[in-house]
């Protein structure tokens, strides 16, 4: 393959990875699940990208280590299974030298998300008794409902933020 095609293919794989991160975050926000297919597609896209930039072994090792540490957290009940798979796939999708940045940004955004949800639980109910018609207002109403029932955080949003930070 010529150098130009490798560059174009690399850019396509980065774009697909970004779209998969965004799709996982949106799905987790809406349904509090991360489909296995999205994590698998992200891992396969990452494997292709790592093969192109000749860091396949390092990428697989980074993904396996992140997955193993996240699986330990899942076994302790600290994380959801979809988040574990997405983190492992994300660690493959980002360049091996940027995995620590991925984890750092993901952790900071996750902590901020947790603070927002803790503050949100203390807020009173919105005064409107009518059902909202706009999509953002309906999403906020659903989130308020989830908050006050102790629902889980959409942590895939934090994972996606880490991936987007590194890939952009």
N, C-alpha and C positions, 0 to 999 in steps of 0.2 A: 504494500500500500504506500502511496506517496504521502509525503509529510502533510500536504494540504488536506487530504482525505482523513488522515488521523486527527487533525485539528478539528475538522468539521464534525466528525463522529464523536469526538470528546465533548464538543459543545452541545451536540444533540443529547448525549447521555447526561450531561449536567442539567440541561433543561428538563429532561424527563424526570430526573431525580427531584428537582425543585417542585415540579407538578405533583409528584407522588407524595412528597412531604406535605404540601398544601392540602391535597385530597385527604390524607390521613388526619390532619388537624381538623379539617372541616367535618369529617365523619365523626371524629371523637367528640367534637363540640356538640354536634346534633344528636348523636345516639349513644355517646359514651362507650363506644367500641371502636377498635381498629381492625378492619378486615384483614384476615391472613393474606389475602391476595395482594393487598397493597404492600405489606411488609416483604412478601416474597418478590414482587416486582422491583421494589427498591433494592433488595439484596442482589438480584440478578443484574440490574442496571449498574450497581456498584461493582460487581465482579467484572463486568465488561469494561467499565471505566478503569479499574485497577489493572486489568490485563493490557489495556492500551498504554497506560503510563508506566508499565513494568513494575508495579508495586503490588502484584496480586498476593504474594505470600504475606507481606506485611499487612495488607488490608484484611485478609482472612483471619490472621492472628488477632488484629485489633478488634474485629467484629466478634470473634469467639470470646475474647477476654471481656468485652463490654457485655455481651450476652450472658456470660457466666455470672458476672457480678450482679447484673440486673435480675437474673433468675434466682439468685440468692435472696434478693430483696422481695421478689414475688413469693418465694417460699415462706418468708417471714410475714407476708400479708401487707407489705409496704407499697407494692406496686401491682398494677394489673398486668395480665399476661400479654395483652395486645401491645402495651407500652414496652414490655421487655423485648418482644420480637421487633418492634419498630426501632428501638435503640440499637439492637444488634445489627439490623439491616442498615441503619443510618451510619453506624461506625464503619461499615464496609463502603458505603456510598461516598463518604468524605475521604479526601486524601489522608493516608496514614499519619502524616506529619501534623494534621489538623484535628485529630481525634480529641486531643485534650482541650482544644478550643471549643469543639463541638460539645463536649461534656460540661465545660465551664459555663458556656452561654446557656445551655439547656438547664443547668442547675440554678443559675441566677433567675432566668425567666420563670422556672418552676416555683422558686421561692416567692417571687413577686406575685405570681398567680395565686399561690397559697395565701398570701397576705390579703390580696383583693377578696378572695373568697371568705376569709375570716372576718374581714370588715363587712362584707356583704351580708353575712349572717346576722349581724347586729342591726342592720337597717330595717326600718318598719316597712310594711307592705305598701305597694304603690296605691295611691288613693282612688284610682279608676276602678269602677265596678264593671265597666263595659269591656268586652273583649277587643283587644287591639286589632287593627286591620293591617298595619304595615308589618313587613317581615322583621325589621329590627326591633320594633316594639314587642312583637310576639316572642322573639328570641329572648329578649330581656325578661319578659314575664315568665317564660319557662325556666330561665336560669335562676330567677328569684325563687321560684317554686322548688327547684332542685337544691338550692342553697339552704333553704329553711327545712328541708327534709334530710339534710346531711349527706347529700349525694357526692359522688367522687369528683375529683378535679379532672378536667379534660387535659391530661398531662401530655398527650400527643401534640398539643399546641406548643408546649415548651420544647419538646423534642424537635418539632419542625422549625422552631425559631433557631435552635442550635444549628440545624442543618442548613437553613437558609443563610445564616450569618457566615458560615464557612464557605458555602458554595457561591455566594455572591462576592 
